[in-house]
């Protein structure tokens, strides 16, 4: 398995919503951080959209990755045809073989046969560019429906970006999600979490933690993927909550990544 860094490991340093840093982290800086940690892949998601860079900047990014012996992966938010028309050439320029896409609440309203028909139309162009589409299990798209969709499309160019924690929001415990989606996985988003009681006894809260410090069954996740592509990328992310001190929060992203990378290297050793 190839360990990599996802841009969502630095959501606060890159900026998201109204939480914008004075100087947002760039795509090249993310690459340099990944290289400094000895990682072999960077996956740029929709929080760091590469369609805002020029073709020359895409080529410079790939050249730097090539010089480090690293590979790059591309991600966007939806299967919107216009967006994919922008992203497929970017994927070619940076040498990506994966385009990660998230399905969410609005997509869940589309009947599976209709969504499958839309995806089949889009796959041809991606395949011609050497890309496989990796649908991420997201907060509001349940895994049984994802399986129905993948089986309806039935094309090797379409698989799953398997996130180990997202589907809690869809009413699934992580290993339930993993068991359903592992046969379709072509990419893994690796993160950890903990559950704490509300201080006033009003239910509980789910929080991110550095990898290996929460309750995610990380070794079992990797075991479930043992028969998949041995070169599958394992992309490291985390759910670091922000605080009132955003400078301290952004510094903590680096500290969490240090701990996450160390744990990930122990977990994948020998696999």
N, C-alpha and C positions, 0 to 999 in steps of 0.2 A: 504494500500500500504506500502511496505517495502522500506525505503530509504537506498540507498547504495552508495558506492564510486567506481568510475571507475578509472582504472589506468591511463587513458588519462587526468585525472585532474592534473597529475604530469608528463606530457610529458617531460618537461625540466629538472626536478629533476631526472627522470629515465634516460633520454638521448634519443635522436632521431637523426638519420642522423649524420651530422658533429657536432651537439650540444651535446657533451658528458661531463657530470660533472666529476670532479676529483674522486668523490665517488658516483656512481649511487645509487639512492634509491632502496631498496630491496623489495621483495614481503612481507616480514614480517613487514617491516617499513610501507608499505601502509596499512596493516591490523591494526597496532597499531594506525595510524592516524585516520582511520575510527572508531575504537573503542573509541578513545578520543573524537570524535565528536558525539558519541551516535548513530552511524549508525549501521544497522543490517546486511548489505551485503557488500562484496567486489567482484567486477568483474574484473578479470585480463584479459586484452586484449592483442593484438599482440605486443604492445610496451613493454610489460613485459612478454615475453614468458616463460611459466612454463615448457616447455619441456627442458629448460636449467638447471632445478633443478633435483636433484636426487629423487628417490622414498621416501627416508627417509626424505628429506626436504619437500616433499608434505605432508607426514603424520604429520610432526611437524607443518606445517601451519594449517592443519585441526584441530589438537589437540588444538592449540592456539585459533582458531576461536570457537571451541566447548566450550572452557573454558569461552569465552565471550558471549556465546549464539548467535553467529553470523553464517551466512552461506557464502559459497564461490561459485562464478560462474566463468566459464572458457570461454575464447574467443581466437579465432585464425583468420587468415586472409582469408583462402580459403577452398573450399571443395576438396582440393587435397587428394586423397585416402591415400597416404603415411603419410601425415600430420595428418589426422584424426586417422589413426592407432596408432600414437603416443599420440594423445590427448584424445582419449576415455578412456584409462586406467588412465590417469591423472585425468580426470573428476570423475572417480570412487574413486580414492584415496582421493580427496579433498571433496567429497560429493556433487559435483555440479549436478544440475538437468537440466542445460542449457549449451549448447555449442553455443556461439555467433560466427557467421561467416559473413564476408562481401563479397558481390559480387561487382565486379568493372568492369572496361572498357572491359577487355578481355572476361569476362563472358557475357557481353551484346551482344557480337558477336555470341554467341552460340544460335542456334534456341531453342525456349522454349521447344518444345517436346524432343529435345536431352538432354537439361540440366535437364529436369524433369526426364528422364529415368536414368540419372547418379545419381540424388539425391535419387531416390527410392532404388537403389542398396546399397547406403550408410546408409539409414535410419535403416535398419534392425539391424546392429551392434550397432548403437547408442541406439536404443530402448531397446535392450537386456541389455545395461549398465544403463538404467534408465535415459537416456539423451533425451531432446528435442533439436532440432536444431533451433536456432533463427537467421534468416537471417537479417542482418542490411541493411536498405536502405542507400546505399552509394552514393558517388558523381556522378557516371556515370551509375547508374542502375535505370531507371525511375520507378516510382511506378505502373503505369498501366501494365508494363511488369512484375513487381513483382507479382501483383495480378494474371496475367495469369499463371505464374509459380506455385504459391501456389495452384491455382485451378486445374492445370494439375496434380500436385502430389497428392493433396487431401488426406493428412495424418495428423492426429492430432499431430504427432511428429515433424511436420515442421510448424514453425510460423515466426513471425517478431520480430526483435529487432528494435523497432520504435525510430528513432532519429528525434528530432523535427526540426533540421535545415539542416542536410546534403543535402537534396534533393533540396535545393535552387540551388545548382550547376547543377542539372538535369532539371532546368527550372520550378520548382514547388514552390509555396509559402507554408509555413509550414502547415497551416490548410488544404490546398488541399491534401497534403501528409497524414496528420493525418486522414482525412475523408476516404481516400482510404484504408489505412493500419490498422486502429484501429481494425476492425473485426478480424484481424489475429494476433494481438499483444500479445506476451507473456512476453515482457520485454520492458522497456522504457529507453531511454537515454535522460536526461533532461538537457538542456543548454539554454543559452540566447545569443542574438546578437543585434547589432545596425547597422544602415546604415548611413554612413557619406559621404557628397559630397567630391570629390577630390579637394584639395586646388587650383588646376589649372583649375578646371571645366571639367576635363576629366573623366566624368562618376562619379562613386561612389565606395565606398569600404564597405565590410561587415566585422565587427569586433566582436569578442566575448566580452561578459561582464559577471560579476557575475550574477547569477540567480536573476530575478526580477528587473534588472536595464536596460533592453533593451526593444525590441519591440516584443519579442515572446509572443504569446497569451497563457500563461502558464495555467491559470485556465481553459480555453476552451479545452486545450489538455487533462487535467485530466478529465473534464466532458465527453469528447469523449470516454474515457476508463472506464467509470463508470460501464458498464456491463461486463467488463472483470474480470479475476481472482482477487479477493480482496487482495490476497497475492502477486500480481505482484511486482517485484522489480523495483524501480525507481532509476536508476543509474545516479549519478551526475557527469557531466563533464563540461569543459569549453574550449573555444578557446582563451586562453591567448597568445597574440603575444609576441615574444621574442624581446629583445632590445640589444643594444651593450653591456650592463652590464648584463651578464648572471647570476651573483650572485644575483643581484637585481630582475631579472626576476623570479628566483627560489624562492626567498623570497616572491614575489608577489603571487605565486601559493598558498601559505598557507593563505595569506590575502583574496584572492578571494574565497578560499574554506570556510573560516569562514563566509563570507557574503552569499555564495551560500547555505550552510547548514541552516543558519538562515531563509533564504527566503523559502527554500524547506519545512522546518518544518511548517512554517505558511501556505503554500499552501496545504499541505496534511492533515493538522489538521482536524479531523472529517470525513475524507473520508474513 
